[in-house]
Amino acid sequence: MSFEDPVIIVALDFADAKGALALARRLDPARCRVKVGLELFCAEGPAVVRDLRGLGLDVFLDLKFHDIPNTVARACARAADLGVWMVNVHALGGPRMLEAARRAIPAEGPRLVGVTILTSHSPEEVAALGLGASGARVRSLARACREAGLDGVVCSAHEASDLRDLRGRGFVLVTPGIRPQGSAPDDQRRTQTISEALASGADYLVVGRPVTQAPDPAAALAACLDEARAARAHGALKNLEQS
Ligand code: C5P
């Protein structure tokens, strides 16, 4: 596995910059990326993103924009100004919103990915929202993201295998709910291991508490990378055997 494109994104779910930066200083920017979500951004704003950039870390700004096209486009442009590596919007904002977001981000700017259906929704909730069958809706939203020129989607690792044919030409699958082998699920209901997620076709894996709450976060990240490397080697071997 190349260290030039680290597959693990560490979710910095902290209440303040002090905690987030203390953890971030223990991470090697050549080996992982970090994710800033709503809690940390509401607490600290753009300053924490700049500080993380200052440590050499690529930042995924996970604010899941969903508003009228003009507002989302302008927010995406400001995210691009911050120098983040990745930013996301809700695919349910519709094609015009997705296209406006795409146009607002310069070619050399952050990768733009769409959130399909939140994995916290049960299939019953998805149906009650009038969105039909959850699997089919995830797929149609992922296709809409690709048609609008987005760079990928955020989806459950359990959905990744159904979307893997949409991958390619820069279209990536980002999957949260990932647990290294043998670690606790915490409050996640449907986790996958690093090996399972990579085998399903995930390109980037979001891992939070197994790294951030570990007694030695750098060692926990190293264990994640070992598992990813072994999974990649196993996959390559299988491909060779099948060819
Ligand atoms: O600590 P843990 O690995 O469970 O953290 C997962 C991260 O991914 C959190 O920041 C969570 O908000 C985010 N996420 C998720 N499921 C989604 C979308 C985002 O767990 N469907």
Boltz pocket constraint, residues with backbone or C-beta under 6 A from the ligand:
constraints:
  - pocket:
      binder: B
      contacts: [[A, 11], [A, 13], [A, 37], [A, 117], [A, 118], [A, 119], [A, 120], [A, 156], [A, 176], [A, 177], [A, 178], [A, 185], [A, 186], [A, 188], [A, 206], [A, 207], [A, 208], [A, 209], [A, 210]]
      max_distance: 6.0
